[in-house]
Amino acid sequence: MQRDLHLTTPEAFDAAYAEALSLVHAHRAASVPLVQRHLRIGYDAARRLLARMARETTFVRPMPSGLYIYAPEPLANELKSLHGFIADVLARSAQGPLDPDTIRSLGEMHALQDYLHAGGDQHHAA
């Protein structure tokens, strides 16, 4: 049976979604071309599958550019912490110069203690 390239029925979409989830985990990547090529579906259908993953899972994240990133739980948590830290540093720097203690306290507030105590050169084991 030939696949519905546009996934026009709920059944076709759900079946492709299950396949796409496995595919993204197996390749540790989330991209429209990857899903499109492996599932042999159209661009818009692949984009809709990734958008659903971004809404319903913690391991696919949308990027401002419209692309997606595969971020397993530890990486996703680290990205969230770093985003909050950067936002706070920028907000505080708009008020004036930042001293190292302020930056360190912002890092600790965003659970970046291990990174700070390692001198900013910690490598995480996979």
ZAMARGU-4260 file (C-alpha; in steps of 0.2 Angstrom, whole numbers, plus 5000, padded with zeros to 4 digits):
<rodrens>
0) 5000/5000/5000 | 5007/5017/4995 | 5009/5030/5009 | 4998/5046/5009 | 5012/5059/5005
5) 5002/5073/5014 | 4995/5062/5028 | 4978/5069/5026 | 4969/5056/5037 | 4971/5056/5056
10) 4976/5037/5055 | 4989/5041/5042 | 4996/5055/5052 | 4996/5045/5069 | 5005/5030/5060
15) 5018/5042/5053 | 5020/5051/5069 | 5024/5034/5078 | 5037/5031/5064 | 5044/5048/5065
20) 5047/5047/5084 | 5057/5031/5082 | 5067/5039/5068 | 5071/5054/5077 | 5077/5044/5092
25) 5087/5032/5081 | 5096/5046/5072 | 5097/5058/5087 | 5092/5072/5075 | 5076/5081/5071
30) 5075/5089/5054 | 5061/5090/5041 | 5072/5083/5027 | 5077/5068/5038 | 5058/5064/5042
35) 5053/5068/5024 | 5066/5057/5016 | 5064/5041/5028 | 5045/5042/5029 | 5044/5046/5010
40) 5031/5060/5014 | 5029/5078/5008 | 5038/5093/5016 | 5023/5100/5025 | 5018/5083/5032
45) 5036/5081/5039 | 5035/5099/5046 | 5018/5095/5055 | 5025/5079/5062 | 5040/5089/5070
50) 5029/5103/5076 | 5018/5090/5085 | 5034/5082/5093 | 5039/5099/5099 | 5022/5102/5107
55) 5020/5084/5114 | 5038/5079/5119 | 5053/5086/5128 | 5066/5080/5116 | 5062/5090/5101
60) 5063/5109/5102 | 5059/5122/5089 | 5072/5134/5085 | 5069/5153/5081 | 5075/5149/5063
65) 5061/5137/5060 | 5072/5122/5062 | 5071/5109/5075 | 5084/5102/5087 | 5085/5084/5095
70) 5088/5087/5114 | 5087/5072/5125 | 5082/5076/5143 | 5099/5081/5150 | 5103/5092/5136
75) 5086/5100/5135 | 5087/5104/5154 | 5105/5112/5151 | 5098/5122/5136 | 5084/5128/5147
80) 5096/5133/5161 | 5108/5142/5149 | 5094/5151/5141 | 5088/5158/5158 | 5105/5162/5163
85) 5109/5172/5147 | 5092/5181/5148 | 5096/5187/5166 | 5114/5192/5162 | 5108/5203/5148
90) 5094/5210/5159 | 5107/5214/5173 | 5120/5221/5161 | 5107/5233/5154 | 5108/5241/5172
95) 5126/5243/5172 | 5143/5233/5173 | 5142/5215/5180 | 5155/5209/5192 | 5160/5191/5193
100) 5151/5188/5210 | 5134/5193/5201 | 5138/5182/5186 | 5142/5167/5198 | 5126/5170/5208
105) 5115/5171/5192 | 5124/5154/5186 | 5120/5146/5203 | 5102/5152/5202 | 5100/5143/5185
110) 5108/5127/5192 | 5124/5129/5183 | 5135/5126/5198 | 5144/5111/5191 | 5149/5121/5176
115) 5155/5136/5186 | 5165/5126/5199 | 5173/5117/5185 | 5179/5134/5178 | 5168/5133/5163
120) 5177/5119/5155 | 5167/5104/5161 | 5163/5090/5148 | 5148/5080/5151 | 5148/5061/5149
125) 5135/5054/5137
</rodrens>
